Amino acid sequence: MIYTITLNPALDRTIWINKTTPDDCNRIETEQMYAGGKGIDVSKVLTSFGVNNKALGFVGGFAGEELEGMLINEGVACDFVRISGRTRTNIITNDMESGKQTLYNAKGPEITAYELMQIIHKVEDFEQPDFVVISGSLPGGVNPEIYRKIIEISKSKGAQVVLDTDGEALRVGLQGCPTIIKPNIHELSRISGQQLDSIDSILPVVEEMRTNGLEIILVSMGCCGMLMSCPEGQYLAKPPEVEVKNTIGAGDSAVAGFIYGLTTKGDLKEALIYSVASGTATILQTGTAICGLDDFRSLLDQVILEEV
C-alpha cells in the first residue's frame, strides 16, 4: 500500500484573466477549484494511474470538507484528521495575454498538539506500507521534528519513504534518513548553502548527501529535466519540448510517476523516465496535478535518458 501525507493541504482557486492591469478592475474570465497540496497531488496522479493509495493529512472547516469531497469524487481514498482550524485556500492567477502564472500560497491553520498526535497514531497503524510519501510545507504550530518522527515510524514498518519539502523541514527530515528525496534545484541550493546552477555543481552535493545514508536523490530542474543520483550511478532524463499550460503540481506528478515506475518496472532508470513523463504530462493541462494517462504514455518514448 502507498500512503501520502500532506500536513498543510489546500484548495487551489485557479483564475484566468485576459490581462492584469494594476489599479484597475480585473475581471475574471473563468475560474476553477482543485484539491491541492503536494502529497494530495501525488495521490491524485497515482489514482489516475490505477495505483491503490491513501491520502492522509489535516482538514478543517468548509474548505476542508470541499477538498475531501473533491478527492472522493476523483476516486482518491482518504483518511484525514479533522482539525478545529480551517483548511487554507491558495490563489493561482493566469494572465492569458502574457501567459504568466502567479501563485499566492496561504499560510494555513494552527494545529494543536492533540491533533498532531492523531496523525502519528494513523502512521503507527499503517498496514504493510510499501511507500510513504511525505510532502509539502508545515502548518502553524508544527515543528519540523514531525517529519523525522513520521519517517522513522514508517521505516520501522518496512516502508520506503519519499520526502519532498523545503528549508528547515527538509533539513530535519533528512536526519530520519528517508529513502528518496526530490528537491528542485532551488531547494537543493538552500539546503546545501551553495548556489547550484549546473549539473557539475549539483553532483558533488548529492554524492555527499548519499554518503550520509540517502539512497536516491532526484533533483528537478524544470525544462532541463530530472537528475537522479542512486547506487547505480547518476542519470539525467530530459523531457520533450511542449507547450506549458500550467506548472502547479508538476513536481508532485514526477514523484508519483517515479513510484509508479518502481512498482510496475522495478528499475530505477525506467522509473526516472516515468517520472519525467508524468511531470511533463501535467504541464500540458490547466489544473493542479492533472496528469493524463494518455499524455503520459505518449511522452514515454520522447524522454531522453543519459548517464552523467
C-alpha positions in Angstrom: 0.0 0.0 0.0 1.1 3.5 -0.8 0.3 6.3 1.7 0.7 10.1 1.1 0.9 12.6 3.9 0.1 16.3 3.4 0.1 18.2 6.6 -0.9 21.5 5.0 -3.3 20.8 2.2 -5.2 23.5 0.3 -7.9 24.3 -2.1 -6.3 25.8 -5.2 -8.6 28.5 -6.6 -7.3 29.0 -10.1 -8.5 32.0 -12.1 -7.9 33.2 -15.6 -7.8 37.0 -16.6 -7.3 38.4 -20.0 -4.8 41.0 -18.9 -3.7 42.0 -15.4 -3.9 45.8 -15.1 -2.7 47.4 -11.8 -5.1 49.9 -10.1 -8.0 48.8 -12.3 -10.8 46.3 -12.2 -9.5 43.0 -13.5 -12.4 40.8 -14.4 -12.1 37.0 -14.0 -12.9 35.2 -17.3 -13.2 31.8 -15.7 -12.2 30.0 -12.5 -11.9 26.5 -11.1 -11.2 24.9 -7.8 -8.9 21.9 -7.3 -7.9 19.8 -4.3 -4.2 20.7 -3.7 -1.2 20.0 -1.6 1.9 18.2 -2.6 1.1 14.7 -1.2 -2.5 15.0 -2.4 -1.2 15.8 -5.8 0.8 12.5 -5.7 -2.3 10.6 -4.6 -4.4 12.1 -7.5 -1.9 11.0 -10.1 -1.4 7.6 -8.6 -5.2 7.1 -8.6 -5.4 8.2 -12.2 -2.8 5.5 -13.0 -4.8 2.9 -11.2 -2.5 2.5 -8.2 -4.1 1.9 -4.8 -3.1 4.6 -2.3 -4.5 6.6 0.6 -4.1 10.3 1.3 -3.6 11.5 4.9 -3.4 14.9 6.4 -5.3 17.6 8.2 -8.6 19.1 7.0 -10.9 21.6 8.7 -13.8 23.9 8.0 -15.8 24.3 4.8 -12.7 24.3 2.7 -11.6 21.0 4.2 -15.0 19.4 3.6 -14.9 20.6 0.0 -11.3 19.4 -0.5 -12.2 15.9 0.8 -15.4 15.8 -1.3 -13.4 16.6 -4.4 -11.0 13.8 -3.8 -13.7 11.3 -3.1 -15.3 12.3 -6.4 -11.9 11.7 -8.1 -11.7 8.2 -6.6 -8.9 9.1 -4.1 -9.1 7.1 -0.8 -8.7 9.5 2.2 -8.1 9.2 5.9 -7.8 12.8 7.1 -7.6 14.1 10.7 -10.3 16.7 11.4 -9.0 19.9 13.0 -10.5 22.9 14.7 -8.9 25.3 12.2 -9.8 25.9 8.5 -8.0 24.4 5.5 -6.2 27.1 3.6 -7.1 28.4 0.1 -4.4 29.2 -2.4 -4.9 31.6 -5.3 -3.4 30.9 -8.7 -3.8 33.6 -11.4 -3.2 33.1 -15.1 -2.7 36.2 -17.3 -3.8 35.0 -20.7 -2.2 37.8 -22.6 1.3 37.3 -21.1 1.0 33.6 -20.4 2.3 34.2 -16.9 1.1 32.2 -13.9 1.3 33.6 -10.3 0.8 31.6 -7.2 -0.3 33.1 -3.8 0.2 30.5 -1.1 -1.8 30.9 2.1 -0.1 30.2 5.5 -2.5 27.5 6.7 -4.2 26.8 10.1 -2.7 26.3 13.5 -2.5 22.6 14.6 -2.9 21.7 18.2 -0.7 19.1 19.9 -3.6 16.7 20.3 -4.4 17.0 16.5 -0.8 16.4 15.7 -0.7 13.1 17.7 -3.7 11.9 15.7 -1.6 11.8 12.5 1.2 10.0 14.4 -1.3 7.3 15.5 -2.5 6.8 12.0 1.1 6.3 10.8 1.6 3.8 13.6 -1.4 1.9 12.3 -0.2 1.6 8.7 -0.6 -1.9 7.4 2.2 -3.2 5.1 3.2 0.2 3.7 5.3 -0.1 0.5 5.9 3.6 0.1 5.1 6.6 2.4 5.3 9.9 0.7 5.7 13.0 2.9 5.3 16.2 1.1 4.9 19.9 1.4 5.0 22.7 3.9 4.1 22.6 7.6 1.1 24.3 9.1 1.3 26.6 12.0 2.2 25.1 15.4 4.0 22.1 13.9 7.7 21.7 14.5 9.8 20.1 11.6 10.6 17.3 14.0 7.3 15.8 12.9 8.8 14.8 9.6 11.7 12.9 11.2 9.2 11.2 13.5 7.0 10.0 10.6 10.0 8.9 8.6 11.4 6.8 11.5 8.0 5.1 12.2 7.4 4.4 8.5 10.8 2.9 8.1 10.3 0.7 11.1 7.3 -0.7 9.4 9.3 -1.6 6.3 8.3 1.3 4.0 10.4 3.1 1.5 10.0 6.8 2.4 9.9 9.7 0.0 10.4 13.2 1.4 9.6 16.3 -0.7 9.8 19.5 1.2 12.0 22.6 1.7 14.0 24.6 4.2 14.2 23.5 7.8 11.6 20.8 7.3 13.9 19.2 4.8 16.9 19.7 7.0 15.3 18.0 10.0 13.6 15.3 7.9 17.0 14.3 6.4 18.0 13.3 9.9 15.4 10.5 9.7 17.2 9.2 6.6 14.4 8.9 4.0 14.9 6.5 1.1 14.2 9.1 -1.6 14.2 12.9 -1.6 13.2 15.2 -4.5 14.3 18.8 -4.1 14.2 21.1 -7.0 17.5 22.9 -7.8 16.5 26.0 -5.7 15.6 23.8 -2.7 18.8 21.9 -3.0 20.7 25.2 -3.2 19.1 26.4 0.1 19.7 23.1 2.0 23.4 23.0 0.8 24.1 26.7 1.3 25.5 26.9 -2.2 24.3 28.5 -5.4 23.8 25.5 -7.7 23.2 26.3 -11.4 24.5 23.3 -13.3 24.9 19.5 -13.2 28.6 19.9 -12.4 27.8 21.9 -9.3 24.9 19.6 -8.2 26.7 16.2 -8.5 29.3 16.8 -5.6 26.4 17.9 -3.3 24.2 15.0 -3.9 27.0 12.5 -3.7 28.0 13.9 -0.3 24.3 13.6 0.8 24.2 10.0 -0.3 27.3 9.2 1.9 25.1 10.2 4.8 22.6 7.3 4.2 20.3 8.6 1.5 19.7 6.0 -1.2 18.1 8.0 -4.1 18.2 11.8 -4.7 16.1 13.2 -7.5 16.7 16.9 -8.5 14.1 18.5 -10.7 15.5 21.2 -13.0 12.4 22.3 -14.8 12.7 22.1 -18.6 16.2 20.8 -18.2 14.9 17.6 -16.8 15.5 15.4 -13.7 18.8 14.4 -12.3 19.0 11.1 -10.3 21.8 10.0 -8.1 21.5 6.4 -6.9 23.6 3.3 -6.2 23.6 2.5 -9.9 25.1 5.9 -10.9 24.0 9.3 -12.0 21.4 9.8 -14.7 19.7 12.7 -16.4 16.3 12.4 -18.0 15.3 15.2 -20.4 11.7 16.0 -21.3 10.5 16.8 -24.8 9.6 20.4 -25.6 5.9 21.0 -25.0 3.5 23.9 -24.6 3.4 24.8 -20.9 -0.1 25.4 -19.7 0.4 25.0 -16.0 3.3 24.3 -13.7 1.4 23.7 -10.4 1.8 20.1 -9.3 4.3 19.1 -12.0 7.0 18.1 -9.4 4.4 16.1 -7.4 3.4 14.3 -10.6 7.0 13.5 -11.1 7.2 11.9 -7.7 4.0 9.8 -8.5 5.5 8.8 -11.8 8.7 7.6 -10.2 6.8 5.5 -7.7 4.6 4.1 -10.5 7.7 3.2 -12.4 9.3 1.4 -9.4 6.1 -0.5 -8.6 5.5 -1.6 -12.2 9.0 -1.9 -13.7 11.2 -2.3 -10.6 14.0 -0.4 -12.4 15.4 2.9 -11.3 16.2 4.2 -14.8 12.8 3.3 -16.1 11.3 4.9 -13.0 13.2 8.1 -13.8 11.7 8.1 -17.4 8.3 7.6 -15.9 8.9 10.5 -13.5 9.8 13.0 -16.2 6.9 11.8 -18.5 4.4 12.3 -15.6 5.6 15.8 -14.8 5.6 16.8 -18.4 2.1 15.4 -18.9 0.8 17.6 -16.0 2.1 20.8 -17.6 0.0 20.1 -20.6 -3.1 20.5 -18.5 -4.7 23.6 -16.9 -5.4 22.2 -13.5 -3.4 21.2 -10.4 -1.6 17.9 -10.8 -3.9 16.6 -13.6 -1.7 14.1 -15.3 -3.5 12.5 -18.2 -2.7 8.8 -18.6 -2.8 9.0 -22.4 -0.5 12.0 -22.4 1.9 10.2 -20.0 2.1 7.1 -22.3 2.6 9.2 -25.4 5.5 11.0 -23.8 7.5 8.0 -22.5 9.3 7.4 -25.8 10.2 11.1 -26.1 12.1 11.3 -22.8 15.9 11.2 -23.4 17.9 9.3 -20.7 21.6 9.7 -20.4 24.3 8.8 -17.9 26.3 11.8 -16.4 
